[in-house]
Amino acid sequence: MTIGSVSQALSAYGAAARRAEAEAGAASAAKGVAPWFESLLKAEIDGARASLQAGEAKSIEALSGRASLQQVVEAVTEAELSLQKMTAVRDRVISAYQEIMRMPI
């Protein structure tokens, strides 16, 4: 990876972060919504919950003969990936909290 591509990636990430902050700030100012990180985290949790419920529903449909095995595998795989993502985020939050607690006062 070259320095030019790294700087391009960093500038693209910064631009995306600024856009997300601006959109979240405008939405929270207009609707009185929570800060952007909290709303982003809530949306991810809701998405993970929805994919887990969809996987369960698709499994039940397969048992009753209304869904194919491929549909079940796709739904369960999506649910598994979203659960892994949420577990990784939880682990990072706990790790960050532990690091903060280890800091000397």
C-alpha positions as protocol buffer text, in pm:
chain_id: "A"
residue {
  index: 1
  type: MET
  ca { x: 0 y: 0 z: 0 }
}
residue {
  index: 2
  type: THR
  ca { x: 146 y: 336 z: -97 }
}
residue {
  index: 3
  type: ILE
  ca { x: 141 y: 659 z: 98 }
}
residue {
  index: 4
  type: GLY
  ca { x: -88 y: 814 z: -161 }
}
residue {
  index: 5
  type: SER
  ca { x: -350 y: 543 z: -125 }
}
residue {
  index: 6
  type: VAL
  ca { x: -329 y: 563 z: 255 }
}
residue {
  index: 7
  type: SER
  ca { x: -383 y: 937 z: 251 }
}
residue {
  index: 8
  type: GLN
  ca { x: -671 y: 897 z: 6 }
}
residue {
  index: 9
  type: ALA
  ca { x: -831 y: 637 z: 232 }
}
residue {
  index: 10
  type: LEU
  ca { x: -786 y: 862 z: 536 }
}
residue {
  index: 11
  type: SER
  ca { x: -937 y: 1161 z: 360 }
}
residue {
  index: 12
  type: ALA
  ca { x: -1231 y: 949 z: 237 }
}
residue {
  index: 13
  type: TYR
  ca { x: -1288 y: 819 z: 590 }
}
residue {
  index: 14
  type: GLY
  ca { x: -1273 y: 1172 z: 731 }
}
residue {
  index: 15
  type: ALA
  ca { x: -1522 y: 1297 z: 474 }
}
residue {
  index: 16
  type: ALA
  ca { x: -1760 y: 1011 z: 553 }
}
residue {
  index: 17
  type: ALA
  ca { x: -1730 y: 1075 z: 926 }
}
residue {
  index: 18
  type: ARG
  ca { x: -1799 y: 1447 z: 879 }
}
residue {
  index: 19
  type: ARG
  ca { x: -2106 y: 1367 z: 666 }
}
residue {
  index: 20
  type: ALA
  ca { x: -2235 y: 1123 z: 926 }
}
residue {
  index: 21
  type: GLU
  ca { x: -2184 y: 1373 z: 1207 }
}
residue {
  index: 22
  type: ALA
  ca { x: -2356 y: 1648 z: 1009 }
}
residue {
  index: 23
  type: GLU
  ca { x: -2653 y: 1425 z: 924 }
}
residue {
  index: 24
  type: ALA
  ca { x: -2682 y: 1298 z: 1281 }
}
residue {
  index: 25
  type: GLY
  ca { x: -2651 y: 1649 z: 1420 }
}
residue {
  index: 26
  type: ALA
  ca { x: -2921 y: 1778 z: 1189 }
}
residue {
  index: 27
  type: ALA
  ca { x: -3148 y: 1487 z: 1276 }
}
residue {
  index: 28
  type: SER
  ca { x: -3093 y: 1523 z: 1650 }
}
residue {
  index: 29
  type: ALA
  ca { x: -3147 y: 1898 z: 1635 }
}
residue {
  index: 30
  type: ALA
  ca { x: -3467 y: 1854 z: 1437 }
}
residue {
  index: 31
  type: LYS
  ca { x: -3610 y: 1564 z: 1633 }
}
residue {
  index: 32
  type: GLY
  ca { x: -3434 y: 1581 z: 1968 }
}
residue {
  index: 33
  type: VAL
  ca { x: -3266 y: 1245 z: 1897 }
}
residue {
  index: 34
  type: ALA
  ca { x: -2969 y: 1103 z: 2089 }
}
residue {
  index: 35
  type: PRO
  ca { x: -2611 y: 1176 z: 1973 }
}
residue {
  index: 36
  type: TRP
  ca { x: -2498 y: 1005 z: 1652 }
}
residue {
  index: 37
  type: PHE
  ca { x: -2292 y: 724 z: 1811 }
}
residue {
  index: 38
  type: GLU
  ca { x: -2576 y: 617 z: 2033 }
}
residue {
  index: 39
  type: SER
  ca { x: -2824 y: 619 z: 1746 }
}
residue {
  index: 40
  type: LEU
  ca { x: -2577 y: 431 z: 1524 }
}
residue {
  index: 41
  type: LEU
  ca { x: -2527 y: 168 z: 1793 }
}
residue {
  index: 42
  type: LYS
  ca { x: -2903 y: 137 z: 1849 }
}
residue {
  index: 43
  type: ALA
  ca { x: -2960 y: 91 z: 1476 }
}
residue {
  index: 44
  type: GLU
  ca { x: -2696 y: -184 z: 1462 }
}
residue {
  index: 45
  type: ILE
  ca { x: -2848 y: -363 z: 1761 }
}
residue {
  index: 46
  type: ASP
  ca { x: -3195 y: -339 z: 1608 }
}
residue {
  index: 47
  type: GLY
  ca { x: -3058 y: -473 z: 1278 }
}
residue {
  index: 48
  type: ALA
  ca { x: -2890 y: -766 z: 1454 }
}
residue {
  index: 49
  type: ARG
  ca { x: -3212 y: -844 z: 1640 }
}
residue {
  index: 50
  type: ALA
  ca { x: -3411 y: -831 z: 1317 }
}
residue {
  index: 51
  type: SER
  ca { x: -3171 y: -1065 z: 1136 }
}
residue {
  index: 52
  type: LEU
  ca { x: -3179 y: -1312 z: 1425 }
}
residue {
  index: 53
  type: GLN
  ca { x: -3559 y: -1307 z: 1422 }
}
residue {
  index: 54
  type: ALA
  ca { x: -3560 y: -1350 z: 1042 }
}
residue {
  index: 55
  type: GLY
  ca { x: -3330 y: -1651 z: 1074 }
}
residue {
  index: 56
  type: GLU
  ca { x: -3559 y: -1809 z: 1333 }
}
residue {
  index: 57
  type: ALA
  ca { x: -3867 y: -1737 z: 1124 }
}
residue {
  index: 58
  type: LYS
  ca { x: -3706 y: -1886 z: 813 }
}
residue {
  index: 59
  type: SER
  ca { x: -3611 y: -2199 z: 1011 }
}
residue {
  index: 60
  type: ILE
  ca { x: -3971 y: -2237 z: 1127 }
}
residue {
  index: 61
  type: GLU
  ca { x: -4091 y: -2191 z: 769 }
}
residue {
  index: 62
  type: ALA
  ca { x: -3853 y: -2466 z: 655 }
}
residue {
  index: 63
  type: LEU
  ca { x: -3991 y: -2703 z: 918 }
}
residue {
  index: 64
  type: SER
  ca { x: -4340 y: -2645 z: 785 }
}
residue {
  index: 65
  type: GLY
  ca { x: -4223 y: -2686 z: 423 }
}
residue {
  index: 66
  type: ARG
  ca { x: -4266 y: -2323 z: 312 }
}
residue {
  index: 67
  type: ALA
  ca { x: -3895 y: -2238 z: 276 }
}
residue {
  index: 68
  type: SER
  ca { x: -3607 y: -2405 z: 97 }
}
residue {
  index: 69
  type: LEU
  ca { x: -3285 y: -2516 z: 261 }
}
residue {
  index: 70
  type: GLN
  ca { x: -3093 y: -2246 z: 74 }
}
residue {
  index: 71
  type: GLN
  ca { x: -3318 y: -1972 z: 215 }
}
residue {
  index: 72
  type: VAL
  ca { x: -3269 y: -2108 z: 565 }
}
residue {
  index: 73
  type: VAL
  ca { x: -2891 y: -2124 z: 527 }
}
residue {
  index: 74
  type: GLU
  ca { x: -2878 y: -1767 z: 393 }
}
residue {
  index: 75
  type: ALA
  ca { x: -3096 y: -1631 z: 676 }
}
residue {
  index: 76
  type: VAL
  ca { x: -2906 y: -1818 z: 947 }
}
residue {
  index: 77
  type: THR
  ca { x: -2569 y: -1714 z: 802 }
}
residue {
  index: 78
  type: GLU
  ca { x: -2677 y: -1349 z: 798 }
}
residue {
  index: 79
  type: ALA
  ca { x: -2795 y: -1380 z: 1158 }
}
residue {
  index: 80
  type: GLU
  ca { x: -2466 y: -1544 z: 1259 }
}
residue {
  index: 81
  type: LEU
  ca { x: -2261 y: -1268 z: 1097 }
}
residue {
  index: 82
  type: SER
  ca { x: -2461 y: -993 z: 1265 }
}
residue {
  index: 83
  type: LEU
  ca { x: -2425 y: -1170 z: 1600 }
}
residue {
  index: 84
  type: GLN
  ca { x: -2049 y: -1200 z: 1549 }
}
residue {
  index: 85
  type: LYS
  ca { x: -2031 y: -830 z: 1464 }
}
residue {
  index: 86
  type: MET
  ca { x: -2223 y: -730 z: 1776 }
}
residue {
  index: 87
  type: THR
  ca { x: -2007 y: -961 z: 1989 }
}
residue {
  index: 88
  type: ALA
  ca { x: -1692 y: -800 z: 1848 }
}
residue {
  index: 89
  type: VAL
  ca { x: -1828 y: -451 z: 1922 }
}
residue {
  index: 90
  type: ARG
  ca { x: -1920 y: -556 z: 2276 }
}
residue {
  index: 91
  type: ASP
  ca { x: -1571 y: -699 z: 2329 }
}
residue {
  index: 92
  type: ARG
  ca { x: -1412 y: -374 z: 2207 }
}
residue {
  index: 93
  type: VAL
  ca { x: -1631 y: -164 z: 2438 }
}
residue {
  index: 94
  type: ILE
  ca { x: -1541 y: -382 z: 2736 }
}
residue {
  index: 95
  type: SER
  ca { x: -1174 y: -366 z: 2644 }
}
residue {
  index: 96
  type: ALA
  ca { x: -1188 y: 13 z: 2618 }
}
residue {
  index: 97
  type: TYR
  ca { x: -1363 y: 36 z: 2955 }
}
residue {
  index: 98
  type: GLN
  ca { x: -1097 y: -185 z: 3113 }
}
residue {
  index: 99
  type: GLU
  ca { x: -820 y: 30 z: 2966 }
}
residue {
  index: 100
  type: ILE
  ca { x: -982 y: 342 z: 3110 }
}
residue {
  index: 101
  type: MET
  ca { x: -1015 y: 177 z: 3451 }
}
residue {
  index: 102
  type: ARG
  ca { x: -641 y: 89 z: 3446 }
}
residue {
  index: 103
  type: MET
  ca { x: -537 y: 450 z: 3390 }
}
residue {
  index: 104
  type: PRO
  ca { x: -374 y: 612 z: 3691 }
}
residue {
  index: 105
  type: ILE
  ca { x: -557 y: 903 z: 3842 }
}
